Amino acid sequence: MADPKEVTAEVCEAPPGESPPGEAAQSSEATSEAPKDAELSSDSVSLHIYCRDFNKVSGHKIEAWLAKKAEVPLQKVFKMPSWNYAFVTVLQGNEAKFREAVESAQYRSTTITISAGLPRDSNNRRPRADQGEERAAKRQKIKELPPGHLPTLKDLKDRMKGKGKNPGTVIQRSAPLLEYSYETQLSMKGTYVKSAVRSFSKLMEKKCKELNLDPPDWTEFNWARGLGAPLGCACPIDEPIGTPADSLEGYRNKCEFSIGRNEAGEKEVGFVLRVTEDGYG
């Protein structure tokens, strides 16, 4: 954990109506670049935690909430009161557990999202007019994931949205997972399913509170622990079923199925047929 004095100095709040020291020049636009003093060591990773309701909340409160939620040691938390995001540094071995606990969790009324945070110079301010090209290059650079980082499907979507005038090749746009091994693709899809299930539980809990109803037991974290399910998930989740290695070449799993009745009136499931000028073929 970072030195409490150091953290206090970084996230101290200003009196009402005044901006914290040095914040006036900060861009109000969210960024995934971490300050230079949060630069990573070889065994730690920096994460960009975004939540709309983080705005006007002190760094101390966010740090305490994240520590309780994630149940892993936080190496460093950096946040200014006016930010709706924070930079959190954890050990690489704790990254997966931190993401499982925090990603898609609800803070107040807003869902939290996590992306990779890369170091930058904390003295860097808004660029001058003659720095436009350099700044644009930096924005492009942060879309590239750090070496060894296992991206999520959301990471890839965010990176694609940020390409601007350089949208990438046809292959990158149409098959963004092609550059990763099949095992990595399965892992990414498994993480996506966990996030979806976790989000469903959180939304159910939120809706019950809005209706002044008791949320179902399966929305509680203890329920997941009792079932041996991933943290925050209401049920155990199996890993994605992969295709046998000898069937991978030329394989595509996006197949549509039709469900209906055959000529005999029996229920039947089958592939969608190709439509030709002469009918189905």
C-alpha positions, -999 to 999 in steps of 0.1 A, spaced: 0 0 0 12 35 -8 24 58 19 -8 74 34 9 108 35 17 106 -2 -18 96 -11 -33 124 10 -12 149 -8 -24 137 -42 -61 136 -35 -67 164 -10 -99 183 -16 -100 220 -20 -125 243 -2 -160 246 -18 -158 267 -50 -121 263 -54 -101 238 -76 -75 216 -60 -39 228 -66 -28 221 -101 -62 208 -112 -73 238 -131 -50 229 -160 -62 193 -160 -84 182 -188 -119 173 -177 -120 146 -204 -114 111 -191 -81 95 -200 -66 61 -195 -31 75 -190 -19 71 -154 4 98 -139 41 92 -141 44 86 -103 21 56 -107 45 41 -132 45 3 -129 71 -20 -115 78 -53 -132 53 -71 -110 24 -46 -109 -2 -33 -133 -21 0 -135 -58 0 -142 -81 28 -153 -114 26 -133 -143 46 -147 -176 53 -131 -197 84 -136 -206 86 -100 -170 89 -89 -173 126 -97 -169 148 -66 -159 118 -44 -125 120 -27 -98 95 -35 -98 82 1 -134 72 -2 -129 55 -35 -98 37 -22 -117 24 8 -146 12 -13 -124 -5 -39 -103 -22 -12 -135 -36 5 -150 -47 -28 -120 -63 -44 -105 -79 -12 -70 -77 -27 -41 -53 -16 -41 -21 -35 -6 -9 -43 -17 27 -51 -49 46 -58 -48 80 -75 -78 102 -80 -87 139 -80 -121 148 -65 -134 162 -98 -125 130 -118 -151 104 -127 -122 79 -129 -93 66 -108 -60 49 -114 -54 18 -93 -22 -2 -92 -23 -39 -81 1 -68 -83 -2 -87 -115 -12 -118 -96 -42 -100 -82 -54 -84 -114 -78 -111 -124 -94 -112 -89 -97 -74 -88 -113 -73 -123 -138 -101 -113 -148 -83 -82 -150 -47 -95 -158 -49 -133 -195 -44 -138 -201 -37 -101 -224 -8 -92 -211 23 -74 -242 42 -63 -263 40 -95 -236 35 -122 -218 5 -135 -180 4 -132 -158 -3 -162 -121 -12 -162 -94 -7 -189 -56 -7 -189 -40 24 -175 -7 35 -190 18 59 -174 22 95 -184 40 126 -171 19 141 -143 30 175 -154 15 171 -188 -12 196 -194 -34 205 -223 -14 206 -255 -4 238 -273 -16 242 -308 17 231 -322 15 199 -301 -17 186 -318 -1 159 -339 21 147 -310 -10 145 -287 -30 127 -313 -2 102 -316 -2 96 -279 -40 91 -279 -35 65 -306 -7 48 -286 -28 43 -255 -52 22 -275 -24 -4 -279 -26 -29 -250 6 -35 -230 27 -66 -237 15 -97 -219 -19 -81 -211 -49 -104 -218 -75 -81 -233 -112 -83 -227 -137 -80 -255 -145 -45 -241 -108 -35 -244 -109 -44 -281 -141 -25 -287 -127 6 -269 -95 4 -289 -114 1 -322 -136 31 -313 -104 52 -307 -87 46 -341 -102 78 -356 -87 84 -391 -68 51 -389 -96 25 -386 -73 -4 -392 -73 -31 -419 -103 -50 -431 -92 -80 -412 -88 -60 -379 -123 -46 -383 -141 -77 -394 -122 -103 -373 -106 -84 -344 -98 -117 -325 -78 -132 -354 -45 -120 -341 -49 -139 -308 -45 -176 -303 -76 -197 -301 -70 -204 -264 -68 -167 -257 -100 -161 -277 -118 -187 -255 -105 -170 -223 -117 -136 -235 -151 -150 -243 -152 -167 -209 -145 -134 -192 -172 -117 -212 -198 -143 -200 -188 -138 -164 -191 -101 -167 -226 -105 -183 -238 -128 -155 -223 -105 -128 -240 -75 -144 -273 -93 -144 -271 -99 -106 -262 -63 -100 -291 -49 -121 -315 -72 -104 -303 -60 -70 -306 -24 -81 -342 -29 -95 -353 -45 -63 -341 -16 -43 -359 8 -66 -391 -11 -60 -385 -14 -23 -383 -52 -25 -358 -76 -10 -334 -88 -36 -332 -125 -43 -306 -145 -23 -287 -153 -55 -276 -116 -58 -255 -119 -27 -218 -126 -28 -221 -153 -2 -244 -172 -25 -216 -173 -51 -191 -184 -26 -214 -212 -14 -218 -225 -49 -181 -222 -58 -192 -197 -85 -170 -168 -98 -172 -138 -74 -205 -119 -80 -220 -146 -102 -253 -163 -93 -243 -197 -106 -213 -217 -115 -200 -210 -150 -182 -236 -171 -153 -226 -194 -162 -221 -230 -162 -254 -250 -136 -252 -276 -135 -268 -310 -112 -298 -314 -78 -289 -327 -82 -309 -359 -114 -290 -368 -102 -254 -362 -90 -246 -398 -118 -229 -416 -142 -231 -387 -167 -204 -379 -191 -208 -350 -217 -182 -360 -243 -205 -373 -280 -196 -373 -306 -222 -364 -343 -224 -373 -368 -239 -349 -401 -250 -361 -422 -279 -373 -415 -302 -403 -440 -314 -428 -452 -340 -404 -459 -314 -377 -431 -325 -355 -408 -300 -337 -375 -297 -355 -342 -278 -352 -321 -272 -382 -297 -249 -400 -310 -218 -419 -312 -228 -455 -298 -208 -483 -324 -190 -504 -320 -191 -542 -342 -179 -571 -357 -213 -572 -364 -214 -535 -344 -231 -508 -313 -249 -518 
